[in-house]
Amino acid sequence: MVDLIKIRNYIESLYKEKEETNRKRFQEETELKDFVPVVDDDVARYLKQLVKMLKANKILEIGTSIGYSTVSMASIVKEWGGQITTIEYDEKVGKQAKENFVRAGVSKWVEIILGDAKEIVPSLSQEYDLIFQDVDKRLYPLLLEDCIRLLKTGGVLVAEDTLFPVIDLDPKWHYLIPPIKEFNRLVASDERLESTIIPIGDGVTVAIKK
Ligand SMILES: C[S@@+](CC[C@H](N)C(=O)[O-])C[C@H]1O[C@@H](n2cnc3c(N)ncnc32)[C@H](O)[C@@H]1O
């Protein structure tokens, strides 16, 4: 029998000393304590690896919060001067994210757009090597077509929380399960994508545009 919690604790025990950007520390150091949760450390590590493997120059992040995943990816792209555009509609949270970018020394490689992703994403026209989807889950299926349009051929869409339908989720989040199910169905059946779901964090979809 596979015990996922035991596996996760074991992995975290291996990495907790080494990690430069660590979620717990990052959250403690930020002034704003009332924010939407950020990615787990295993997801942050995976994003960093992916950015490095792709040598991503242009990254779009949908859903910034206090900027933990942004800082994780920026710590890699700054090696070769890549750029991250990240979208957040909560001004207070966005302000805190900006301060965290300064503190982490990555502001030069990050542009934050304050506004509603539902309007901003369809208005974008630049191509991206990597798109990290981590916004309100109800927007995942609505923004999927734009994400595919904005990806370069060979570019990668990563979407967080896609195992919500099967994990032990707090009932207050259950209303987010139907849009995630719809997103998962659309991604899995899309002929333009080569995709799978990795059981790290709360489930991470990885889809390459063919
Ligand atoms: C899960 S958090 C992002 C966490 C972040 N990626 C990290 O791991 O550090 C989702 C964020 O999306 C923002 N958000 C929700 N709906 C939005 C929308 N329609 N447009 C822009 N941002 C939105 C929320 O305010 C929240 O900060």
The ligand as a MOL file (V3000), in Angstrom:
LIG
                    3D

  0  0  0     0  0            999 V3000
M  V30 BEGIN CTAB
M  V30 COUNTS 27 29 0 0 0
M  V30 BEGIN ATOM
M  V30 1 C -3.2350 29.8840 -5.3610 0
M  V30 2 S -2.8900 31.5860 -5.3810 0 CHG=1
M  V30 3 C -1.4000 31.7060 -6.2990 0
M  V30 4 C -0.2140 31.1620 -5.5560 0
M  V30 5 C 1.1220 31.4460 -6.2040 0
M  V30 6 N 1.1470 30.9420 -7.5740 0
M  V30 7 C 2.2590 30.8040 -5.4200 0
M  V30 8 O 2.3410 29.5650 -5.4070 0
M  V30 9 O 3.0770 31.5380 -4.8280 0 CHG=-1
M  V30 10 C -4.0740 32.2370 -6.5100 0
M  V30 11 C -4.0420 33.7470 -6.6350 0
M  V30 12 O -4.8710 34.1070 -7.7430 0
M  V30 13 C -5.5070 35.3300 -7.4550 0
M  V30 14 N -6.7040 35.4190 -8.3100 0
M  V30 15 C -7.8990 34.7810 -8.1550 0
M  V30 16 N -8.7390 35.0960 -9.1560 0
M  V30 17 C -8.0700 35.9440 -9.9580 0
M  V30 18 C -8.4070 36.5990 -11.1640 0
M  V30 19 N -9.6230 36.4590 -11.7400 0
M  V30 20 N -7.4790 37.3940 -11.7490 0
M  V30 21 C -6.2350 37.5300 -11.1840 0
M  V30 22 N -5.8810 36.9450 -10.0390 0
M  V30 23 C -6.7600 36.1600 -9.4340 0
M  V30 24 C -5.8280 35.2600 -5.9670 0
M  V30 25 O -5.9890 36.5460 -5.4210 0
M  V30 26 C -4.6150 34.4920 -5.4390 0
M  V30 27 O -3.6430 35.3760 -4.9280 0
M  V30 END ATOM
M  V30 BEGIN BOND
M  V30 1 1 1 2
M  V30 2 1 2 3
M  V30 3 1 2 10
M  V30 4 1 3 4
M  V30 5 1 4 5
M  V30 6 1 5 6
M  V30 7 1 5 7
M  V30 8 2 7 8
M  V30 9 1 7 9
M  V30 10 1 10 11
M  V30 11 1 11 12
M  V30 12 1 11 26
M  V30 13 1 12 13
M  V30 14 1 13 14
M  V30 15 1 13 24
M  V30 16 1 14 15
M  V30 17 1 14 23
M  V30 18 2 15 16
M  V30 19 1 16 17
M  V30 20 1 17 18
M  V30 21 2 17 23
M  V30 22 1 18 19
M  V30 23 2 18 20
M  V30 24 1 20 21
M  V30 25 2 21 22
M  V30 26 1 22 23
M  V30 27 1 24 25
M  V30 28 1 24 26
M  V30 29 1 26 27
M  V30 END BOND
M  V30 END CTAB
M  END
